[in-house]
Amino acid sequence: MVQKMNKKLTIISIMIFLIAALSGCISEEQKIDPITMQSSAIKNIPPIPIISAPETAFFGETIEFDASQSYDKDGTIKTYTWYFGDETSKKGQKIKHIFEIPNDFDYEKSPYIYCVQLNIIDNNGSCITRQNPIVLYPKQYTLFLDSEHLSTDKPLKNSDKIKSSEELSYDLTGKISLQKCTWKAEIYLEKPILAFVKGATLTLYDKNGEEITKTDENIGLISLWKEKKIEFSGEITSPEEFKSIKLVIHGFSLRNKINILFGGEQPSQIIFDFTN
């Protein structure tokens, strides 16, 4: 009988304790610490990847990628792995990489954007990834004149007979994106003795036919040469969508026309240089 009474008292005591706990009657010291109950389930704080690298660069130049500012609040970073988007990868906190110009490089698709990816792993095995785009340009564009066109391919030896003061337009089949750069053009001329050339004007146009820049080159009327290279130069100061050029030869000819030479050892061409 006594044992039954003791069991009933024990059950009643437990019920009172639970009711008191739920109603907040137990003191803070008597409560069970949840941290103690979950001590085996402590979470790891992932590392923070930080990339320092240029936003733009050139194909063929050495570029430095730096992840030394990356950090881990509750541990250390064990590995740094870089993926460059050109089917190559490297390991290290600071590395150097050279992007080679693709074999199928297309001027009309330039600039090329590569997504560089950094993977870091901390001492607890947490892996975090960060991506960083980099815009890549060739160091220069070289476009060759060939009759009425501009081409990235050097033409076979060719020529085009023109009259003095005649306007000639040379167009790209597409367009080329230009950033700030310098440019120079080399136009090879061949003329008969009884022809005089005093100068030339070269104008660059964008995709809408708007003038980008215009340059005059003075030679002088007294000129007994048969072949001559006329050079132009200038600067592009803001982004442009280059499309075409217009060439005007100033002078006169008593009989035969003047030749503009294309290809061979005398390729008339225009070069955009992004390294200056």
Secondary structure, DSSP 8 states (H G I E B T S, - for coil): -HHHHHHHHHHHHHHHHHHHHHTT-S-GGGS--HHHHTGGG------B---B--SEEETTSEEEEE-TT-B-TTS-EEEEEEE-SSS-EEESSEEEEE----TT--GGG-SEEEEEEEEEEETT--EEEEEEEEEEE-SEEEEEEETTEEESS---SEEEEE-TT-EEEEEEEEEEEE-SEEEEEEEEEE--TTEEEEEEEEEEEETTS-EEEEEEEE--S----SEEEEEEEEEE-S-EEEEEEEEEEEEEESSS-EEEEESTTS--EEEEE---
